């Protein structure tokens, strides 16, 4: 598997949850989110 490095595009399956476990967003049943590593386009901690 290739290492995800800054500048590369990656596809990510995700489920976002609140502290109480409630799901607020998910890629389940949809296309994965595509992001460019190091571009700063996702929230901190993702």
CHARMM-style PDB file with segment names, atoms N, HN, CA, C and O in Angstrom:
ATOM      1  N   UNK     1       0.849  -1.172   0.000  1.00  0.00      PROA
ATOM      2  CA  UNK     1       0.000   0.000   0.000  1.00  0.00      PROA
ATOM      3  C   UNK     1       0.895   1.235   0.000  1.00  0.00      PROA
ATOM      4  O   UNK     1       1.886   1.291   0.728  1.00  0.00      PROA
ATOM      5  N   UNK     2       0.544   2.214  -0.811  1.00  0.00      PROA
ATOM      6  HN  UNK     2      -0.261   2.168  -1.402  1.00  0.00      PROA
ATOM      7  CA  UNK     2       1.316   3.450  -0.897  1.00  0.00      PROA
ATOM      8  C   UNK     2       1.010   4.356   0.303  1.00  0.00      PROA
ATOM      9  O   UNK     2      -0.138   4.447   0.737  1.00  0.00      PROA
ATOM     10  N   UNK     3       2.028   5.018   0.830  1.00  0.00      PROA
ATOM     11  HN  UNK     3       2.961   4.945   0.478  1.00  0.00      PROA
ATOM     12  CA  UNK     3       1.874   5.940   1.949  1.00  0.00      PROA
ATOM     13  C   UNK     3       1.208   7.229   1.466  1.00  0.00      PROA
ATOM     14  O   UNK     3       1.584   7.768   0.425  1.00  0.00      PROA
ATOM     15  N   UNK     4       0.223   7.725   2.213  1.00  0.00      PROA
ATOM     16  HN  UNK     4      -0.083   7.288   3.058  1.00  0.00      PROA
ATOM     17  CA  UNK     4      -0.445   8.983   1.881  1.00  0.00      PROA
ATOM     18  C   UNK     4       0.472  10.135   2.255  1.00  0.00      PROA
ATOM     19  O   UNK     4       0.737  10.368   3.434  1.00  0.00      PROA
ATOM     20  N   UNK     5       0.954  10.853   1.256  1.00  0.00      PROA
ATOM     21  HN  UNK     5       0.739  10.664   0.298  1.00  0.00      PROA
ATOM     22  CA  UNK     5       1.875  11.966   1.468  1.00  0.00      PROA
ATOM     23  C   UNK     5       1.228  13.274   1.036  1.00  0.00      PROA
ATOM     24  O   UNK     5       0.274  13.272   0.257  1.00  0.00      PROA
ATOM     25  N   UNK     6       1.739  14.376   1.535  1.00  0.00      PROA
ATOM     26  HN  UNK     6       2.513  14.377   2.168  1.00  0.00      PROA
ATOM     27  CA  UNK     6       1.226  15.696   1.202  1.00  0.00      PROA
ATOM     28  C   UNK     6       1.174  15.879  -0.307  1.00  0.00      PROA
ATOM     29  O   UNK     6       2.130  15.572  -1.019  1.00  0.00      PROA
ATOM     30  N   UNK     7       0.039  16.386  -0.781  1.00  0.00      PROA
ATOM     31  HN  UNK     7      -0.738  16.635  -0.203  1.00  0.00      PROA
ATOM     32  CA  UNK     7      -0.158  16.639  -2.203  1.00  0.00      PROA
ATOM     33  C   UNK     7      -0.909  15.538  -2.929  1.00  0.00      PROA
ATOM     34  O   UNK     7      -1.482  15.777  -3.991  1.00  0.00      PROA
ATOM     35  N   UNK     8      -0.914  14.328  -2.367  1.00  0.00      PROA
ATOM     36  HN  UNK     8      -0.448  14.134  -1.504  1.00  0.00      PROA
ATOM     37  CA  UNK     8      -1.623  13.220  -3.008  1.00  0.00      PROA
ATOM     38  C   UNK     8      -3.115  13.293  -2.693  1.00  0.00      PROA
ATOM     39  O   UNK     8      -3.512  13.792  -1.640  1.00  0.00      PROA
ATOM     40  N   UNK     9      -3.934  12.793  -3.610  1.00  0.00      PROA
ATOM     41  HN  UNK     9      -3.612  12.388  -4.466  1.00  0.00      PROA
ATOM     42  CA  UNK     9      -5.372  12.698  -3.387  1.00  0.00      PROA
ATOM     43  C   UNK     9      -5.690  11.318  -2.835  1.00  0.00      PROA
ATOM     44  O   UNK     9      -5.154  10.316  -3.308  1.00  0.00      PROA
ATOM     45  N   UNK    10      -6.566  11.266  -1.828  1.00  0.00      PROA
ATOM     46  HN  UNK    10      -7.002  12.080  -1.444  1.00  0.00      PROA
ATOM     47  CA  UNK    10      -6.973  10.008  -1.218  1.00  0.00      PROA
ATOM     48  C   UNK    10      -8.500   9.973  -1.114  1.00  0.00      PROA
ATOM     49  O   UNK    10      -9.147  11.017  -1.028  1.00  0.00      PROA
ATOM     50  N   UNK    11      -9.063   8.775  -1.121  1.00  0.00      PROA
ATOM     51  HN  UNK    11      -8.538   7.927  -1.190  1.00  0.00      PROA
ATOM     52  CA  UNK    11     -10.493   8.577  -0.899  1.00  0.00      PROA
ATOM     53  C   UNK    11     -10.676   8.048   0.518  1.00  0.00      PROA
ATOM     54  O   UNK    11      -9.962   7.144   0.953  1.00  0.00      PROA
ATOM     55  N   UNK    12     -11.648   8.624   1.235  1.00  0.00      PROA
ATOM     56  HN  UNK    12     -12.228   9.358   0.881  1.00  0.00      PROA
ATOM     57  CA  UNK    12     -11.834   8.290   2.639  1.00  0.00      PROA
ATOM     58  C   UNK    12     -13.300   7.944   2.911  1.00  0.00      PROA
ATOM     59  O   UNK    12     -14.191   8.749   2.640  1.00  0.00      PROA
ATOM     60  N   UNK    13     -13.547   6.742   3.448  1.00  0.00      PROA
ATOM     61  HN  UNK    13     -12.823   6.089   3.668  1.00  0.00      PROA
ATOM     62  CA  UNK    13     -14.853   6.414   4.009  1.00  0.00      PROA
ATOM     63  C   UNK    13     -14.832   6.885   5.454  1.00  0.00      PROA
ATOM     64  O   UNK    13     -13.836   6.702   6.154  1.00  0.00      PROA
ATOM     65  N   UNK    14     -15.932   7.493   5.909  1.00  0.00      PROA
ATOM     66  HN  UNK    14     -16.741   7.642   5.340  1.00  0.00      PROA
ATOM     67  CA  UNK    14     -15.923   8.064   7.255  1.00  0.00      PROA
ATOM     68  C   UNK    14     -17.304   7.998   7.897  1.00  0.00      PROA
ATOM     69  O   UNK    14     -18.316   7.856   7.211  1.00  0.00      PROA
ATOM     70  N   UNK    15     -17.327   8.102   9.215  1.00  0.00      PROA
ATOM     71  HN  UNK    15     -16.504   8.217   9.772  1.00  0.00      PROA
ATOM     72  CA  UNK    15     -18.544   8.307   9.996  1.00  0.00      PROA
ATOM     73  C   UNK    15     -18.207   9.330  11.067  1.00  0.00      PROA
ATOM     74  O   UNK    15     -17.323   9.103  11.894  1.00  0.00      PROA
ATOM     75  N   UNK    16     -18.907  10.450  11.053  1.00  0.00      PROA
ATOM     76  HN  UNK    16     -19.624  10.634  10.381  1.00  0.00      PROA
ATOM     77  CA  UNK    16     -18.700  11.498  12.049  1.00  0.00      PROA
ATOM     78  C   UNK    16     -19.707  11.356  13.174  1.00  0.00      PROA
ATOM     79  O   UNK    16     -20.910  11.269  12.929  1.00  0.00      PROA
ATOM     80  N   UNK    17     -19.215  11.331  14.418  1.00  0.00      PROA
ATOM     81  HN  UNK    17     -18.238  11.401  14.617  1.00  0.00      PROA
ATOM     82  CA  UNK    17     -20.105  11.185  15.570  1.00  0.00      PROA
ATOM     83  C   UNK    17     -19.864  12.289  16.595  1.00  0.00      PROA
ATOM     84  O   UNK    17     -18.768  12.840  16.699  1.00  0.00      PROA
ATOM     85  N   UNK    18     -20.914  12.593  17.342  1.00  0.00      PROA
ATOM     86  HN  UNK    18     -21.804  12.145  17.257  1.00  0.00      PROA
ATOM     87  CA  UNK    18     -20.810  13.525  18.455  1.00  0.00      PROA
ATOM     88  C   UNK    18     -20.317  12.776  19.683  1.00  0.00      PROA
ATOM     89  O   UNK    18     -20.239  11.548  19.662  1.00  0.00      PROA
ATOM     90  N   UNK    19     -19.984  13.491  20.751  1.00  0.00      PROA
ATOM     91  HN  UNK    19     -20.048  14.489  20.768  1.00  0.00      PROA
ATOM     92  CA  UNK    19     -19.499  12.864  21.985  1.00  0.00      PROA
ATOM     93  C   UNK    19     -20.482  11.839  22.548  1.00  0.00      PROA
ATOM     94  O   UNK    19     -20.075  10.876  23.197  1.00  0.00      PROA
ATOM     95  N   UNK    20     -21.789  12.048  22.297  1.00  0.00      PROA
ATOM     96  HN  UNK    20     -22.121  12.830  21.769  1.00  0.00      PROA
ATOM     97  CA  UNK    20     -22.792  11.126  22.827  1.00  0.00      PROA
ATOM     98  C   UNK    20     -23.032   9.921  21.905  1.00  0.00      PROA
ATOM     99  O   UNK    20     -23.905   9.097  22.180  1.00  0.00      PROA
ATOM    100  N   UNK    21     -22.261   9.816  20.815  1.00  0.00      PROA
ATOM    101  HN  UNK    21     -21.552  10.485  20.592  1.00  0.00      PROA
ATOM    102  CA  UNK    21     -22.371   8.691  19.907  1.00  0.00      PROA
ATOM    103  C   UNK    21     -23.308   8.903  18.737  1.00  0.00      PROA
ATOM    104  O   UNK    21     -23.373   8.066  17.837  1.00  0.00      PROA
ATOM    105  N   UNK    22     -24.043  10.021  18.736  1.00  0.00      PROA
ATOM    106  HN  UNK    22     -23.991  10.700  19.468  1.00  0.00      PROA
ATOM    107  CA  UNK    22     -24.968  10.310  17.640  1.00  0.00      PROA
ATOM    108  C   UNK    22     -24.183  10.559  16.342  1.00  0.00      PROA
ATOM    109  O   UNK    22     -23.229  11.337  16.326  1.00  0.00      PROA
ATOM    110  N   UNK    23     -24.592   9.899  15.274  1.00  0.00      PROA
ATOM    111  HN  UNK    23     -25.367   9.268  15.288  1.00  0.00      PROA
ATOM    112  CA  UNK    23     -23.941  10.074  13.975  1.00  0.00      PROA
ATOM    113  C   UNK    23     -24.484  11.345  13.321  1.00  0.00      PROA
ATOM    114  O   UNK    23     -25.697  11.495  13.178  1.00  0.00      PROA
ATOM    115  N   UNK    24     -23.593  12.267  12.921  1.00  0.00      PROA
ATOM    116  HN  UNK    24     -22.607  12.146  13.037  1.00  0.00      PROA
ATOM    117  CA  UNK    24     -24.033  13.485  12.253  1.00  0.00      PROA
ATOM    118  C   UNK    24     -23.737  13.480  10.763  1.00  0.00      PROA
ATOM    119  O   UNK    24     -24.298  14.290  10.026  1.00  0.00      PROA
ATOM    120  N   UNK    25     -22.863  12.582  10.298  1.00  0.00      PROA
ATOM    121  HN  UNK    25     -22.407  11.924  10.897  1.00  0.00      PROA
ATOM    122  CA  UNK    25     -22.583  12.468   8.868  1.00  0.00      PROA
ATOM    123  C   UNK    25     -21.833  11.171   8.623  1.00  0.00      PROA
ATOM    124  O   UNK    25     -21.127  10.673   9.500  1.00  0.00      PROA
ATOM    125  N   UNK    26     -21.991  10.627   7.419  1.00  0.00      PROA
ATOM    126  HN  UNK    26     -22.565  11.031   6.706  1.00  0.00      PROA
ATOM    127  CA  UNK    26     -21.332   9.383   7.082  1.00  0.00      PROA
ATOM    128  C   UNK    26     -21.254   9.251   5.568  1.00  0.00      PROA
ATOM    129  O   UNK    26     -22.099   9.779   4.846  1.00  0.00      PROA
ATOM    130  N   UNK    27     -20.244   8.549   5.099  1.00  0.00      PROA
ATOM    131  HN  UNK    27     -19.558   8.121   5.687  1.00  0.00      PROA
ATOM    132  CA  UNK    27     -20.139   8.255   3.671  1.00  0.00      PROA
ATOM    133  C   UNK    27     -20.805   6.918   3.334  1.00  0.00      PROA
ATOM    134  O   UNK    27     -20.820   6.509   2.173  1.00  0.00      PROA
ATOM    135  N   UNK    28     -21.352   6.241   4.338  1.00  0.00      PROA
ATOM    136  HN  UNK    28     -21.341   6.573   5.281  1.00  0.00      PROA
ATOM    137  CA  UNK    28     -21.991   4.942   4.107  1.00  0.00      PROA
ATOM    138  C   UNK    28     -23.110   5.086   3.075  1.00  0.00      PROA
ATOM    139  O   UNK    28     -23.991   5.935   3.211  1.00  0.00      PROA
ATOM    140  N   UNK    29     -23.060   4.251   2.054  1.00  0.00      PROA
ATOM    141  HN  UNK    29     -22.345   3.562   1.944  1.00  0.00      PROA
ATOM    142  CA  UNK    29     -24.057   4.294   0.994  1.00  0.00      PROA
ATOM    143  C   UNK    29     -23.794   5.366  -0.047  1.00  0.00      PROA
ATOM    144  O   UNK    29     -24.594   5.545  -0.965  1.00  0.00      PROA
ATOM    145  N   UNK    30     -22.684   6.084   0.081  1.00  0.00      PROA
ATOM    146  HN  UNK    30     -22.034   5.939   0.828  1.00  0.00      PROA
ATOM    147  CA  UNK    30     -22.305   7.137  -0.866  1.00  0.00      PROA
ATOM    148  C   UNK    30     -20.867   6.910  -1.301  1.00  0.00      PROA
ATOM    149  O   UNK    30     -20.189   6.012  -0.801  1.00  0.00      PROA
ATOM    150  N   UNK    31     -20.416   7.721  -2.223  1.00  0.00      PROA
ATOM    151  HN  UNK    31     -20.967   8.451  -2.628  1.00  0.00      PROA
ATOM    152  CA  UNK    31     -19.023   7.679  -2.648  1.00  0.00      PROA
ATOM    153  C   UNK    31     -18.146   8.185  -1.501  1.00  0.00      PROA
ATOM    154  O   UNK    31     -18.556   9.084  -0.767  1.00  0.00      PROA
ATOM    155  N   UNK    32     -16.943   7.619  -1.337  1.00  0.00      PROA
ATOM    156  HN  UNK    32     -16.611   6.888  -1.933  1.00  0.00      PROA
ATOM    157  CA  UNK    32     -16.031   8.143  -0.310  1.00  0.00      PROA
ATOM    158  C   UNK    32     -15.679   9.602  -0.605  1.00  0.00      PROA
ATOM    159  O   UNK    32     -15.749  10.052  -1.748  1.00  0.00      PROA
ATOM    160  N   UNK    33     -15.306  10.320   0.433  1.00  0.00      PROA
ATOM    161  HN  UNK    33     -15.249   9.955   1.362  1.00  0.00      PROA
ATOM    162  CA  UNK    33     -14.869  11.705   0.279  1.00  0.00      PROA
ATOM    163  C   UNK    33     -13.454  11.686  -0.306  1.00  0.00      PROA
ATOM    164  O   UNK    33     -12.606  10.917   0.147  1.00  0.00      PROA
ATOM    165  N   UNK    34     -13.198  12.527  -1.309  1.00  0.00      PROA
ATOM    166  HN  UNK    34     -13.886  13.152  -1.677  1.00  0.00      PROA
ATOM    167  CA  UNK    34     -11.854  12.624  -1.881  1.00  0.00      PROA
ATOM    168  C   UNK    34     -11.228  13.923  -1.411  1.00  0.00      PROA
ATOM    169  O   UNK    34     -11.804  14.999  -1.571  1.00  0.00      PROA
ATOM    170  N   UNK    35     -10.033  13.811  -0.825  1.00  0.00      PROA
ATOM    171  HN  UNK    35      -9.565  12.937  -0.695  1.00  0.00      PROA
ATOM    172  CA  UNK    35      -9.325  14.991  -0.320  1.00  0.00      PROA
ATOM    173  C   UNK    35      -7.873  14.957  -0.778  1.00  0.00      PROA
ATOM    174  O   UNK    35      -7.323  13.901  -1.092  1.00  0.00      PROA
ATOM    175  N   UNK    36      -7.269  16.137  -0.808  1.00  0.00      PROA
ATOM    176  HN  UNK    36      -7.716  16.995  -0.554  1.00  0.00      PROA
ATOM    177  CA  UNK    36      -5.843  16.237  -1.109  1.00  0.00      PROA
ATOM    178  C   UNK    36      -5.103  16.375   0.214  1.00  0.00      PROA
ATOM    179  O   UNK    36      -5.363  17.295   0.990  1.00  0.00      PROA
ATOM    180  N   UNK    37      -4.187  15.459   0.460  1.00  0.00      PROA
ATOM    181  HN  UNK    37      -3.976  14.712  -0.171  1.00  0.00      PROA
ATOM    182  CA  UNK    37      -3.432  15.481   1.706  1.00  0.00      PROA
ATOM    183  C   UNK    37      -2.660  16.791   1.848  1.00  0.00      PROA
ATOM    184  O   UNK    37      -2.002  17.243   0.911  1.00  0.00      PROA
ATOM    185  N   UNK    38      -2.751  17.388   3.028  1.00  0.00      PROA
ATOM    186  HN  UNK    38      -3.286  17.020   3.789  1.00  0.00      PROA
ATOM    187  CA  UNK    38      -2.000  18.596   3.326  1.00  0.00      PROA
ATOM    188  C   UNK    38      -2.609  19.876   2.809  1.00  0.00      PROA
ATOM    189  O   UNK    38      -2.000  20.938   2.938  1.00  0.00      PROA
ATOM    190  N   UNK    39      -3.814  19.810   2.218  1.00  0.00      PROA
ATOM    191  HN  UNK    39      -4.309  18.947   2.113  1.00  0.00      PROA
ATOM    192  CA  UNK    39      -4.411  21.012   1.624  1.00  0.00      PROA
ATOM    193  C   UNK    39      -5.184  21.842   2.625  1.00  0.00      PROA
ATOM    194  O   UNK    39      -5.541  22.981   2.327  1.00  0.00      PROA
ATOM    195  N   UNK    40      -5.458  21.294   3.829  1.00  0.00      PROA
ATOM    196  HN  UNK    40      -5.168  20.369   4.071  1.00  0.00      PROA
ATOM    197  CA  UNK    40      -6.182  22.034   4.851  1.00  0.00      PROA
ATOM    198  C   UNK    40      -7.671  22.149   4.570  1.00  0.00      PROA
ATOM    199  O   UNK    40      -8.313  23.068   5.078  1.00  0.00      PROA
ATOM    200  N   UNK    41      -8.244  21.243   3.775  1.00  0.00      PROA
ATOM    201  HN  UNK    41      -7.722  20.497   3.362  1.00  0.00      PROA
ATOM    202  CA  UNK    41      -9.654  21.353   3.411  1.00  0.00      PROA
ATOM    203  C   UNK    41     -10.594  20.569   4.318  1.00  0.00      PROA
ATOM    204  O   UNK    41     -11.807  20.602   4.111  1.00  0.00      PROA
ATOM    205  N   UNK    42     -10.072  19.872   5.311  1.00  0.00      PROA
ATOM    206  HN  UNK    42      -9.086  19.845   5.479  1.00  0.00      PROA
ATOM    207  CA  UNK    42     -10.933  19.159   6.269  1.00  0.00      PROA
ATOM    208  C   UNK    42     -10.714  19.742   7.657  1.00  0.00      PROA
ATOM    209  O   UNK    42      -9.724  20.429   7.911  1.00  0.00      PROA
ATOM    210  N   UNK    43     -11.661  19.453   8.556  1.00  0.00      PROA
ATOM    211  HN  UNK    43     -12.464  18.895   8.349  1.00  0.00      PROA
ATOM    212  CA  UNK    43     -11.580  20.019   9.903  1.00  0.00      PROA
ATOM    213  C   UNK    43     -10.400  19.419  10.670  1.00  0.00      PROA
ATOM    214  O   UNK    43     -10.029  18.270  10.433  1.00  0.00      PROA
ATOM    215  N   UNK    44      -9.811  20.186  11.584  1.00  0.00      PROA
ATOM    216  HN  UNK    44     -10.112  21.120  11.776  1.00  0.00      PROA
ATOM    217  CA  UNK    44      -8.708  19.645  12.389  1.00  0.00      PROA
ATOM    218  C   UNK    44      -9.153  18.388  13.140  1.00  0.00      PROA
ATOM    219  O   UNK    44     -10.281  18.321  13.630  1.00  0.00      PROA
ATOM    220  N   UNK    45      -8.287  17.417  13.226  1.00  0.00      PROA
ATOM    221  HN  UNK    45      -7.372  17.472  12.828  1.00  0.00      PROA
ATOM    222  CA  UNK    45      -8.601  16.190  13.935  1.00  0.00      PROA
ATOM    223  C   UNK    45      -9.200  15.104  13.074  1.00  0.00      PROA
ATOM    224  O   UNK    45      -9.372  13.970  13.521  1.00  0.00      PROA
ATOM    225  N   UNK    46      -9.525  15.453  11.818  1.00  0.00      PROA
ATOM    226  HN  UNK    46      -9.386  16.374  11.454  1.00  0.00      PROA
ATOM    227  CA  UNK    46     -10.096  14.439  10.935  1.00  0.00      PROA
ATOM    228  C   UNK    46      -9.054  13.456  10.627  1.00  0.00      PROA
ATOM    229  OT1 UNK    46      -9.305  12.500   9.894  1.00  0.00      PROA
TER     230      UNK     46
END
